[in-house]
Amino acid sequence: MVFIHVLYYVDFRIIFLALPRVWNWRRSNPTSIGEEPPLRFATLESVRSRLRYLQLAGIDGFSLCRLIAKRPKILTAEQIGVVICFLMDDLKGQIEPVTLERLLNFTEIQFFVGFAGKVELLFNQGIAKEEIPHVLNNIHLKVFCHKPAEEIERAILYLNHFDGVDLIVRRPPLLNLDLETQLIPRTMILTELSGGDQSATGAVLRKLPSVLTYSTEHLRSHVEVFRSSVGLTDPEIFKIVLLYPNVFSVSKDRRLRLRVEFLKQCGLNSVCSGSSSKHHCFLACPSKRTSL
């Protein structure tokens, strides 16, 4: 009965497309929909209100049917209701439907608790309110929900040594990185190359925040190419990175080694000597601009 009531509020043009899939899912999940205890005792008005909010958020039609069939608790769970109301009322419904659907689909109910507080934390740490929807639409919200607020705050405070708010707005997935195992080790590689110059490290990150999305092993292996193949010192390597941080995006085995070898064959034992900026650009430029 409750399931029929749900379908009443869904676009009838897609019901015939949705029903076979929903029915097949229910056969393999016999405790779903009407058999879900909280849904059995929910009032029609509360279900209607939750459906209306989901539709206003952009989840409608077959997507709504599929979501309810898979996770009927989204119609009754108080924790989810709080989050949906917050997204619609405080953030003016600016979260993309696909982002919200993914969040509702894959996040365990208990991790929705405190979601609004974590978003408020972003604002309190200096991220402009108008930028928050952009940030949320471009991060893995399940990871964001799983992270304790204290850990998110510590990560932002650490990144603030390098103009963290600007880095997060330009590269929101940085919020999903773990402070101890990802952010700190990766920034330390750049800091060591710069001789401990935190300001210079920040300059690299501001040029290319996505440098921090590369694994520690990836960054170290690229640095090692310059050390072992060319014999550059850390300050010389950092000079290249500072001018062209995209050097880390070049395939180490298919491009970077070949380009370093080419420069060596040209008699350039140090790519930091002579007209170095041209050589740095050659090392870091996309493959379509060079045959090497």
C-alpha positions in Angstrom: 0.0 0.0 0.0 2.8 2.4 0.9 4.6 1.5 -2.3 1.5 2.4 -4.4 1.3 5.7 -2.5 5.0 6.3 -3.5 4.3 5.7 -7.1 1.4 8.1 -7.0 3.8 11.0 -6.6 6.1 9.8 -9.4 5.8 10.7 -13.0 3.4 8.1 -14.5 5.3 8.1 -17.8 8.2 6.2 -16.2 6.2 3.9 -13.9 6.0 1.1 -16.5 9.8 1.4 -17.1 10.5 1.4 -13.4 8.1 -1.3 -12.1 9.8 -4.4 -13.7 13.2 -3.5 -12.2 11.7 -2.5 -8.9 9.7 -5.7 -8.8 12.8 -7.9 -9.6 14.7 -6.1 -6.8 11.9 -6.7 -4.3 11.8 -10.4 -5.2 15.5 -10.6 -4.1 14.9 -8.3 -1.1 11.7 -9.5 0.5 12.0 -7.2 3.5 11.9 -4.0 1.3 9.3 -1.2 0.9 6.1 -2.1 2.6 7.8 -4.7 4.8 10.3 -2.1 6.1 9.2 -1.7 9.8 9.6 2.1 10.0 7.8 2.6 6.7 4.9 0.4 7.8 4.1 2.8 10.6 5.0 6.1 8.9 2.1 8.5 8.2 1.2 9.2 4.6 1.8 12.9 5.3 5.4 12.4 6.4 6.1 10.2 3.4 4.5 12.7 1.1 6.6 15.5 2.6 9.8 13.5 2.1 8.9 12.7 -1.5 8.2 16.3 -2.2 11.6 17.3 -0.8 13.4 14.7 -2.9 11.6 15.8 -6.0 12.4 19.4 -5.3 16.0 18.4 -5.0 15.9 17.0 -8.5 15.5 13.3 -7.8 12.4 12.2 -9.7 11.0 9.6 -12.0 12.8 6.3 -12.4 15.7 7.6 -10.2 13.3 8.2 -7.3 11.7 4.7 -7.8 15.1 3.0 -7.9 16.3 4.9 -4.9 13.3 4.1 -2.7 13.3 0.4 -3.8 16.9 0.0 -2.8 16.8 2.1 0.3 13.2 2.5 1.6 14.6 4.1 4.9 15.2 7.3 3.1 11.5 7.9 3.4 11.5 7.6 7.1 15.0 8.1 8.6 15.1 11.3 10.6 18.8 11.7 10.0 18.3 11.8 6.2 15.4 14.2 6.6 17.6 16.7 8.5 20.2 16.5 5.7 17.7 17.0 2.9 16.1 19.9 4.6 19.5 21.5 5.2 20.5 21.1 1.6 17.2 22.5 0.3 16.7 25.3 2.8 20.2 26.5 3.8 22.0 25.7 0.5 19.0 26.6 -1.7 18.9 23.2 -3.4 22.2 23.8 -5.2 23.5 20.3 -4.7 23.3 18.4 -8.1 20.7 15.6 -8.1 23.3 13.0 -9.2 25.5 14.0 -6.2 22.6 13.8 -3.7 21.3 10.5 -5.2 24.8 9.0 -4.8 25.0 10.2 -1.2 21.6 8.7 -0.3 22.4 5.5 -2.2 25.7 4.6 -0.7 26.0 6.3 2.7 25.0 4.4 5.9 22.3 6.1 7.9 24.3 6.7 11.0 26.9 8.8 9.1 24.4 11.4 8.1 24.5 12.6 11.7 26.4 15.9 12.0 26.4 16.6 8.2 25.1 20.2 8.6 27.7 20.9 11.3 30.5 19.8 9.0 29.3 22.0 6.3 29.0 24.9 8.7 32.6 24.1 9.7 33.7 24.8 6.1 32.1 28.2 6.3 33.6 29.0 9.7 37.1 28.1 8.3 36.7 30.7 5.6 35.1 29.1 2.6 32.6 31.6 1.2 28.9 30.4 1.5 28.4 30.8 -2.2 31.4 28.4 -2.8 30.2 25.7 -0.6 27.7 24.1 -3.1 30.6 24.0 -5.6 32.8 22.3 -3.0 30.2 19.7 -2.0 29.3 18.9 -5.7 32.9 18.1 -6.4 33.9 15.9 -3.4 33.0 12.3 -2.5 30.2 13.1 0.0 30.3 9.6 1.5 33.9 10.1 2.5 33.0 13.5 3.8 30.2 12.0 5.9 32.4 9.3 7.3 35.1 11.8 8.4 34.8 13.2 11.9 34.4 17.0 12.0 37.7 17.2 14.0 39.6 15.5 11.3 38.2 17.8 8.6 39.1 20.8 10.7 42.6 19.6 11.3 43.1 19.1 7.5 41.9 22.6 6.7 44.1 24.1 9.4 47.1 22.3 8.0 46.3 23.4 4.4 46.0 26.9 5.7 49.8 27.0 5.9 49.6 27.0 2.1 46.5 29.2 1.5 44.3 26.2 2.2 40.8 27.8 1.5 41.8 28.8 -2.0 43.3 25.3 -2.6 40.1 23.6 -1.5 37.8 25.9 -3.6 40.0 25.2 -6.6 40.4 21.5 -5.9 37.6 20.3 -3.6 38.7 16.6 -3.6 41.6 17.7 -1.3 38.9 17.5 1.5 38.7 13.8 0.9 42.4 13.2 1.5 43.6 11.8 4.8 45.7 14.3 6.8 48.3 11.9 8.3 48.7 9.4 5.4 48.2 11.6 2.4 48.3 15.4 2.8 51.3 15.6 5.2 53.6 13.1 3.4 52.8 14.7 0.0 53.4 18.3 1.0 56.6 17.2 2.9 58.1 15.9 -0.4 57.8 19.4 -1.9 58.9 21.1 1.4 62.0 18.9 1.5 62.8 19.7 -2.2 62.5 23.5 -1.4 64.9 23.2 1.5 62.1 23.8 4.0 60.7 26.9 2.3 57.0 26.7 3.2 56.3 29.8 1.2 57.8 28.3 -2.0 55.9 25.0 -1.4 52.7 27.1 -1.2 53.6 28.7 -4.5 53.7 25.3 -6.2 50.4 24.2 -4.6 48.7 27.5 -5.7 49.9 26.9 -9.2 48.6 23.3 -9.3 46.6 22.2 -6.3 46.1 18.8 -7.9 49.7 17.9 -7.2 48.4 16.8 -3.8 46.2 14.2 -5.5 49.2 12.2 -6.7 50.4 9.4 -4.4 53.6 9.8 -2.4 55.1 7.0 -4.4 54.3 8.8 -7.7 55.8 12.1 -6.5 59.0 10.4 -5.2 59.5 8.3 -8.3 59.4 11.4 -10.5 61.8 13.2 -8.3 64.1 10.2 -8.4 64.2 10.4 -12.2 65.9 13.8 -12.0 68.2 12.6 -9.2 69.4 9.4 -10.8 69.2 10.1 -14.5 70.5 13.7 -14.5 72.1 14.1 -11.1 70.2 17.2 -10.1 70.2 18.5 -6.6 67.0 19.1 -4.7 67.1 22.9 -5.2 67.5 22.3 -9.0 64.7 19.8 -9.0 62.5 22.2 -7.1 63.3 25.0 -9.5 61.7 22.8 -12.3 58.7 22.0 -10.1 58.2 25.6 -9.2 58.1 26.7 -12.8 56.2 23.7 -14.2 54.5 21.6 -11.5 52.8 19.8 -14.3 56.0 17.8 -14.6 54.4 15.4 -12.1 51.6 14.7 -14.6 54.0 13.5 -17.3 54.2 9.7 -17.5 57.5 8.8 -15.9 58.3 5.7 -18.0 56.7 6.7 -21.3 57.6 10.4 -21.5 59.7 11.9 -18.7 62.7 9.5 -18.9 62.8 9.8 -22.7 62.8 13.6 -22.5 65.5 13.7 -19.9 67.6 11.4 -22.0 67.0 13.5 -25.1 68.3 16.6 -23.2 71.3 14.7 -22.0 72.2 13.7 -25.6 72.0 17.3 -26.6 74.8 18.0 -24.1 72.5 19.5 -21.4 73.8 17.7 -18.3 71.8 20.1 -16.2 68.4 21.0 -17.4 68.6 24.0 -15.1 71.5 25.6 -17.0 71.4 27.9 -20.0 67.9 28.7 -21.3 66.4 26.5 -18.6 62.7 27.6 -18.9 62.5 26.1 -22.4 63.9 22.9 -21.1 61.5 22.8 -18.2 58.6 23.4 -20.5 59.8 20.6 -22.8 59.8 18.2 -19.8 56.4 19.2 -18.6 54.4 19.9 -21.8 51.6 17.5 -22.8 52.6 14.7 -25.1 50.5 16.0 -28.0 52.9 19.0 -28.3 56.0 16.8 -28.6 56.9 13.5 -30.3 58.9 12.5 -27.2 
